[in-house]
Amino acid sequence: MKQFHLIKKTFVALVCSMQIFTVSSATYSGGTGTAVDPYLISSNMDLSTLVATSADWGKHFKLTANLDMAGVTFNPIGNNLTPFTGSFDGNNMVVKNLTITPSASQNSLGAGFFGRIQISTVKNLGLVNLNINVKTTHERVGGIAGITEWNGCRIENCFVLGGSIAGQGRVGGITGYVNGNSTIVDCFVQANVSDAWGTVGGIVGNTSPSSPTASITNVAFYGEMGNGNAIIGSKQGGTLTNAYFIQKTGKNSDTNGSELTSAQLLLESSYSGFNFTTTWQVLANNFAVLKSFPNTAYTGLSTSTPNVKSDYKESNIFVQNSKIYFPANISEVEIYDSRGILVNQTIKQVSEINVAEFQKGFFIVRAQASNGEKLVSKIVIR
């Protein structure tokens, strides 16, 4: 009998030790990884631990500090073998100076902060100075997620500001490939987005035919495309609502979205459908950004000097004695400063405009004649 009790105690101890082993996980700055008590990411080490611990890619995380990942090797979280199926709340923090390099063992599909997400929620995350260059190795590439798939995936209240995102194809500023009825809402991108062979968009690279009710809503693109479309590269499924992009001559275009000048993008009224009470704001002399992040998160956001559209031609508009002089029959004038901000607009017959009160500097003047001819001149006020 004593021997039986000894064997029983040994067995119980062994079982307990096995249970302790199977529920143990990597160490973070707090939390237990559940939806109500997520693991806390407060350091570069915490984030690197998440990257390296695929056993945790089905759990829940919350960012609690801004991180600078300069010099840190970063592989995508989630891949084709083990997608990320948990949730990640950026908590209105930013991760900056992030260079994403897929590991040698990862296959050629999916690269981004997350390589591949399924039935996941990623929200309140800002990526500043993000760099992904996998033009020769990977397709389905995105700033937030390379692949967003299955019904119920959601990317919300996120942005990518600065840097470049480059892949073979199906490349997007937010996500490269949407496969399933996912939601992307209230996001913006200002970055260079490019591809090697096609299907590239400033927000989404491609929505598949398997995404009939996928939804892309309230998005803006302030960056520059090498080619492709400014919002979505190829929309084979789903709907796109309230999408805006900055005018870049010979660069940005997209019939699915609304092209706006840099001056128009400074006005709340230009973003029909955006909620400027709770979600969005227009900072002074800047574009629409997400309200939940501190304004300091947008230090790198620039309102680029307006490009001269191809239907404008150079003209003999000139400055003399603190006045801008125009040719005959000018009926409309717009004057932009070096930041691309509209500083004067005149909608009437005009032959001259007094600029004595203007600050000194470089300006672009656009004018339209009563016969429809469009003129432009670059001037300097000294």
N, C-alpha and C positions, 0 to 999 in steps of 0.2 A: 504493500500500500504506500509506504514511504517512497519507494522507487517510482510509483505512478504519479504521486504528487510532484516529485522532482521533475519528471518528464513533462508534466502539464505546465509547471512554472516556466520551464525552459521554452516550451512551445509558445506560451503567451508572450514571453519576453521577446522571442523571435518575431512574432506577428507584430507586436508593437513597434519594434525597431524597423520592420519593413514598412509600416504605415508612416512612421516619421520620415523615412527615406522618400516615399513616393509623394508626399505632400510638400516636401521642402522645395524651395525655389531660390532664384537669385535674390540678392539683397538690393533693395532700393532705399529711398529716404523715408519710407513709411508706407502704410496701407497694406491691404491683404490681397489686392487684385480683383476684388469683386466690384460690381456696378455701384454699390453704395459706399464702398471703401477702396477706391482705386489705389494702385501703386503710385507713389509720388516720385516724380522726376525733378530733382532740384540741382543736378550737377551734370557735367559732361560724362562722368563715370556712370551715373544712373542711365543716361541715354545709351551709352556704349554697351552697358549690360543688357538693356532691352534688345539692341541690335544682335547681340551674340547669343541670346537665350530664346531659341525658337519655341521652347516648351511654354513660354509665357505669351505667345502671340495670339492666344485666345482669351486673354485677360484684359483688364481695364486699367487705364493710366491717366494721370493728370500731371501736367507740367506746372511747376510751382515757382520757376525762376527763369529769367532770360538767360540763354546760353550762347556762348561764343565758341563755335566748333572749329575755329581756324587751326589747321595742322592736324586734325583728328581724322583718321581713316574711318569712313562711314559707308557701310553697306546698307542697301535698302532693308527696311523692316517688312518681312513677308516676301515670299517668292512663290513660284509655281508649285513647288513641292509642299510648302507649308505657308499658306496665305495668312495674313493677319485677319482674325475674325473677332477681335475684341473691340474696344473703343479707346479713343485718344482725345482727351480734352486739353487743348493748348492753354486754356485758362487765360486767354488774351495776353500770352507771353510770346516772345519771338525767339527763334533759333537763327543765328546769323553766321555768315562765313562758312557755309556748309558745302563741302564738295562730296558729291555722291559717286561712289565707285563700286559697281556690282562686284561681288566676290568671284573668283575664278570658277567656283563650282556652280554658280547660278547660271541657268540657261538664258537664252537670248530674249526672253519675253518678260517685260516688266522692270522698270527702273524709276525710282523717285524716292521721296522721303519714305513712303511705303512702296514696296515693289508691287504687291498685289493685295487688295483688300476684298473680303467677302462678308456681306451682311454686317458691315461695320459702320460706326459713326466716327468721323473725324471733324472736330469743330474748334473754333476759336484759336486757330493756329496761324502765326505769321512766320514766313521764311524770308529772311533778308540776305541779299547777296548769295543766292543759291546758284551753284554751278553743277550741271550734269552734261558731260560730253561723251556720249556713247554712239555717235553717228556710225561707227563701223561695226558695232557689236550688238546693239539692242534696239528693238522696236517696242511700242506700247510704253511710252515714256512720258511722265508728267511730274510737275513740281511737287504736288501733294501725294499723288498716287499714280503709278504707272498703269495699273489695271484696277478698275472699279467694277465689281461684278456681283451678280445675283440680286434678287429683289430685296429691297430694304437697306442697301448701302446709302450712306448720306455723308456729303461733305458740305459743311455749313460754316459761314462766318470765318473764312480763311483768305489769306492773301500771300502772293509771292512778289517781292519787291527787290529788283536789282539782280544782276547776274544773267546767266544764259541757260537755256534748256535745249539740248540738241540730241536727237536720236535718229535711227534709221527711218522710221515712219510711225504713223499713229502717235504723234507727239502733241501734247497740250500743256499749257501753262499750269492748269490745275490737275487734269488727269489726261492720260493718253488714250485710254480705251474704256468705254462704258459698255458692258455686256450684261444686261439685266435692267430691271426697272429701278434704277438708282435715282437719287436726288442730289443736285448741286445747286446751292442757293446762297446768295449774298457773298460773292467772292470777287476779288479783282486781282489783276496781274499787271505789273510793269516789269518786263524782262524781255530779252531777245529769245524768240522761240524759232527753232529751225529744224530741218530734216534732211535726210539724204535722198529719199526716193518718193516721198509724198504723204498725203493725208496728215496735215498739220494745222492746228488751230491755236489761237491765243489762249483760249480757255480749255477746250476739249479737242483732242485729235480726231476721234471717231466714236459715234454711237452705233452699235450693231443693230441689225434687223431684229435681234432678240430683245430689244428694248422699246417695245411699243409705247409704254407709258413712262419711260424715263423723263425726268424733268430737269431742265437747266433754266434757272430763273434769277433775275436781278444780278447780272454779272457785268463787269467792265474790263476792258483791255486797254492799257495805256502804253504798251510796249511797242515792239517793232517786229514784223514778220519778215523772214528771208523770202518766203513765198507762202502759198496756202491762204487760209482764211483767218481773219482777225478774231473770230469767236469760235467757230467749230469747223474743223477740216472737212469732215464728211458726216452729214446727218442722215443715217439710214434708219433711225428709229427715235422715238421720243419727241418732246416739244421744247422749243426755245422761246423764252419770254423775257422782255425787258433786258436786252443786251446792247451794250454801247461800246464803241471803240474809237480811238483817236485817229484823226486824219493824218496819214503819212503818204505823201505822193509816191506812187509807184511801189508802195510796200503793203499797206493795209487795205483790205477790202473784204466784204462779206455781205451778201444779200440777206443773210439771216439776222443781221444786227443793224444798228443805226450808226452811221459814221458821223462824228461830231468834230468840230474844230477844237483846238485847245482852249479857245475863248469860251465856247459853248460848254465845255466840260467843267468850267468854273462855276456854273450856275445850277442850283438845285432843280430849277424848272426844266432842265434838259434831260433829267433822268426820270422819265415817266415810269411810275410803278415802284420806285424805290421808297422805302419808309425812312424819312428823315426825322421822324419823331423818336424812334427807338433803335434803329439799326445803322443808318448811314449819317454822315455829316460831310459838309464841304468846308475844309479849312480855309483860312484866309489865303487868297491867291493860289489855290490848289484844287485838285480834283476830289471827287467823292471818295471817301475812305470809310472804313468800319468804325463805328462810334465806340465800341466796347474796348478798343485798344487805346493806350495812352498816346497822345499826339506825338510824343518823341519817337514812337515806332515808325513814323513816316518821314523821318529826317531826310532820307534818300529819295523821296518822291519828287520828281522834277516835272515842271510844265515846260515841255520842250518848245523851242522857237518854232512857230508855225511854218510848215513847208509851203512853198509857192506851188499851187496846183497848176497843172500843165496848161489849163485854159486861160491863165493869166500871162500877160506879156510885159516885158520891161518897158518902162515909160519915162518921160522926161519930167516926172514929179521931182521937185527939188526944194531945198530949204534956203531961205535968205532973210536976214534981219528978223529972226524969231518967227517966221511964218513959213508954212508949207504952201507952195503954189502948184496948182493943177492945170492941166490942159482944159480946153473948153468943153462944156456939156457934161461935166461930172455930176452925177446925181446921188452917189452913195460912197462913203469913205469909212474904212476901218483902219485903225492904227494900233499896232501891237508892239509891246516892248520886247527886250531881249529874252525875257522868260516865256514869251508867248502869251502874255496877258493883254487882253483888250483894254486899252487906256482911253480910247476915244472912238465914238461912232457918230457919224452924221448922215442922216437920211433926207437929203434935200439938195437942191442945186447949189453948188459951191465952187468957188474959184480959188479960195485960200482959207487956211486955218491958222489961227494964232497959237503958237506953242511956247510962248514965253514962260508959261507956268510949268512946262514939262521939266522933268529931271533930265540932266544930260545923259546921253548914251545913244545906243543903237536902236533903231526902230524899223519895222516893216510897215509900209503903207499900201493898202489895197484900195483900189478905186474902181467904180463901175460907171461908164458913160451912159447917157440916156439912150444911145443906140445899142446898148447891150455889151459893148466892148469892155473887157476886163483888163485893168492895168495894175502893175505893182512896181514899187521902188523901195530900195533899201536906203535909209537916210541916217545921218548922224547929227544929233543936236549937241553942240559944244557949249 
